[in-house]
Amino acid sequence: MKARVRGMAGVRAVVVALGMAWRASRRLTIAFAVLSMLMAVLPVTIAWCTKLVLDEIAGGRPGAGVTAALGGVLAGCGVLTALGPQIVQYVKDESGRRIGLVAQDSLFRATERFVGLARFEDPAFLDRIRMAQQYGGATPGMVVSAALGTARTAMTGAGFLVSLATISPWMAALVVGAAVPSLAAELWLSRRRAAMLWGIGPVERREFFFGELLVNVQAAKELRLFGIGAHLRGLMNAQRRAANAQRSRTDRRELGVQAVTATTAALAAGAGLLWVLVSAANGMGAIGDVALFVAAVAGVQAAASGLVVELVTAHQQVLLFGHYLAVLDAEPDLPVAARPRRAGPLRRGIELKDVWFRYSPGHPWALRGVSLTIPYGSAVALAGRNGAGKSTVVKLLCRMYDPERGSVLWDGIDLRELDPAELRARIGAVFQDYMEYDMTAAENIGLGDLAAMDDRGRIEAAARRAGVHGVVSGLPRGYDTMLSRIFAGLGEPGLGEAGAGEAADTEAGLAGAGLEEDGGGVGVHLSGGQWQRLALARAYLRGERDLLILDEPSSGLDAEAEHEIHQGLRAHRHGRTSLLISHRLGAVRDADHIVVLDGGQVAEQGTHTGLLAHDGIYAHLFALQAEGYRQRGDRNADAPRDRFSEAR
């Protein structure tokens, strides 16, 4: 039963790969197939022409016309044999590149079906995606190549086998019998190798992680200060040694099995060759038969060996392609209604009703019976200690997850009934873990609203509101400055004429793809606060969204910059529906309503003044922060007065 399931999965993988090849380029797919079949018949044609020529000559009355014709065919076959592999290789490579592009697009298009974040927080699925990325791009082309290679080798082998059977049926059966164990053994080894590659996936991912840390610019300071580079290098090497041990064990197993099967095939061929030579010496066969027999035995064995290689390659690639197909076939992590309701402009507000949520059955509850309302046009703040559930509320509002119990309502409609993309189009946000894109400054802002990506006026206006226009304008290339040092310039010093020509061709090709050489520059790095202002500019660019979420929007800023940012945010969110999260309670004091979470539950709620009078969690946290600023002011008489202490 399992073998049947694996067989069906293998057939489907080949069909999918051939379908990708057809979509990538019909002409190349047809050309690849035709050339493969042509190369299949050439060896058999050469063997038969050689036999016939030798028989003509050995007969003592060679016909000039027949011999010349056979010689012409042999010459033509020789030319095709010489040129064919290069042409086939070119078609194979070009087809593989085009198939790889289709496969890559299909893979990442499939990941867009994952509505939420659960898949990307599942280590097992991340390993599968890594395998799909690693093998998915090249594997479809290799599956197609292996499938056509299998057909080509099978045709060649069948031709030689028929030729061999005309001389010695029992020898044909012996050669085939010697090939069967080899094929079975190689298929078994292929399954073992694919299982080994899947098994070492987590180990290789950890090795990659440690390797990235060793060259990561953010980690460089701590690595050098704490002197932990050698420690991390040791951890990285340990992962590599563990993976290498598994690979070596698999290689040794393959070497032993292949040595046995190769010896068996060689003994069968040797016995057959000895028999035909003895027969020819006793006058029991023509000289052409000897030549054909030798060519046929060698051809059948080569075809059998090649067939084993092609089948094993195809089998292994199909198994690896299974990870790619698993991603393509994965169900969305969140259900989407077949006929979703329209997420109209917010009119009444957003409500969480008795919401319970945990990230997995093994995790504790992040939210426990949370009920709160964000009225239309009001500013609501979430406060509380770390781990209280504030960021989880944000994820539920953006429908990155669904609550296990309870519901989140948009104007009374459950978010599960709405189109997630349409819902998110109505939300602007600055996340606590904002992204730093290795792209230009303009692109970093423009990603907030793709419709404005080419509107420099809107991008600059958003930057001004975020207080980062001056910084960006002062960069070497202004808004077109690359904010990254991981993309080196294309220019290579010391290139000769040929190298310069290749560089020019490369530059022209990149320009055609919308890329540009940065004069050999290495890009620019921004400070944490400047990056945070760029993230804020992305939120400003989204303009008149129905809900504005600000999750720690000023955590990386100094006091003066924080004051400036919050003044701008107050003006921007005035009259808008907004949710503000901040550990700096002075930043949430002017919210219309403050909700205090503690242990995943609503512990307190009210206005800033009312919560201070209540003398609960909020008042305690506020007093601690204010006291910290007072002590700092006592130690430094020149320090500016704290807004938190003024609030009392």
C-alpha positions, 0 to 999 in steps of 0.5 A: 500500500505504501509503495503504491502511494509512493508511486502515485506521488512520484507520478504526480511529481513528474506530471507537475514538473512536466507541466512547469516545463511546458508553461516555462517554454513549449518550444524548449520542452519539445526540442529537449524531447526530440533531441533526447530521442535522437540521441537514443537511437544513435548508438544502436544505429552506429552498432548496426552500420558497423556490423553491416560494413564488417559483414560486407568486407568479410564477405569478400564482395563488398558493394561500393554503393552499399559500403559508401552509403553505410560509411556516410551514415556512420559519418553522419552519426559521428557528427551528431554524436559529437555535437549532440551532447553540447546542444542537448546540454544547452537546451537542458540548461536553458530549459532548467533556468526557465523552469526554475523561475516558474517553480520559484514563483509558484513556491512563493505564490503558495506561501502567500496563501498563508493568511496568518503567522502560524506556518512561519512559527512552526519549526517543522514547516520552516524546515520543509520550506527550506528544503523546498527553497533549496531543491524546489527551484532546480528540482523540477528541471532535474525531474524533467531532465531525469524523465527524458533521460530515463526514456532516452536510456530505455530506448537505447537499451531496448535497441541494444537488447533486441540486437543482442537477442538476435545473436544470443537470447540467453545472453540478453536474459543474463544481462537484464537479470544482472541489472535488476538487483542493481536497479532495486538496490539503487532505488533503496539507496535513493530513498535512504539518501532523501530521508537522510537529507530531510533528517539533517535539515534542522542541523543544517539550519542551525549551522546556517544560523550560527554562520549568519551570526558570525558575519552579522553586523548587528551581532558583531559588537557583542561577539567582539565585546563578549569574545564569543566568536570562537564559541559560536564558530565551534557550535557551527562546526559541530553542526557541520560535523554532525551533518557530515557524519550522516552524509559519510555514513550514507556514502559508505553504504552506497559504496558497498552496495554499488561495488557488489552490483557492479561486480555482478554486472561485470562478471555477466559481461565477461562471461558473454564476451568469452562465449562469443569470442570462442564461438567466432573462433570456431566459425559459428558466427560472422565477424560482424556478429562479434562486433555487434555482440560486443557493442550490444553487450556494452550498450545494454550494460551502459544503458542498464547502468545509465537507466539505474542512474537516471531512475535513481536521480529521478526518484531522489529528485521526486522525493525532494520535490515532495517537500516543494509539493507539500508547500504548494499543497499546504492548506491555508493556516487560517480559513477564508470564507468562500464568499467573504463579506466586505470590510467596509469603512469603520463606522462603529468600532472594533470589539473583542468579545471574551477572547481566549487565545494561545499559540499552541496547545502546549503554550499557556493562554496568552489571552484569557477572556479578554473583552474590550472595545475600540470605539470609532474615532477614539484612541485606545491604549493598551498598557501592562507588563511584558507578556501581558498580551498586548502584542497578541491583541495586535496580531488578532486585530490584523487577523494574523491568528484567530482566537480559540474562543470568542470573537473579534468584530469589525463594526459587528462583523466577525473578522473570520467572515471578512477578506483578510487582504481587504481588512488589512488594507484598512489598517496602518501600523508601526510594529514593535519589531519593525522591518529594516529592508535592505533596499533604498530609503524611498523603497523602505517608505514606499513599501507602506503603500505600493500605489505610492512607490513611484510618487516621490512627493507622497514619500517625502511628505511621509518622511517629513511627518516622521521627522526623517526627511532631513536625514534621508536628504543628507544621504549620498544619493538622497532617497535613492541611497541603498540602506544596506551593506550586503549588496556590493557594487558591480565594479571589480577593480583590475578587470581586463578587457574581457572582464570589463566587457562581461561586467558591462554586459552584467550591468546592462542586464541588471539595468534591464531588470530595474537594478542599478550599480551604486558606483561600487559603493557599499550602501549606508547604515542608519541608527536604530532611531532613524530606522524607526522613523522610516517605519513610522513614515511607512505608516504615515504613507498609508494615509487615511486608514480606518485603524491606526496601530502604534505598537511601541512607535518610539521605543528606539528614540531619545526623549526629545525625538520621542516628544516630537514623534508623539506630538505628530502622532497625536495630530495624525490620529486626532479623530481617527480610530487608533490603538496605542501600545507603549511601555512608556506610560507618559506616551499613552496618558492622553488616550481616550481610554486605557486598558491595562492587561495583566496575565492575559486578562483585562485588569483595569481600564479607564482614563489616565486620571481615573487609573491613577486615582484607582491606585492599581497596576497602572498607577504602580507602573507609572509611579515607578517610571516617574521615580526613575526620571526623578532620580535621574533628574536629581543626579543631573540638575541640567537634565530636562524635566520629565513629562511623566512626573509633570503628569502627576 
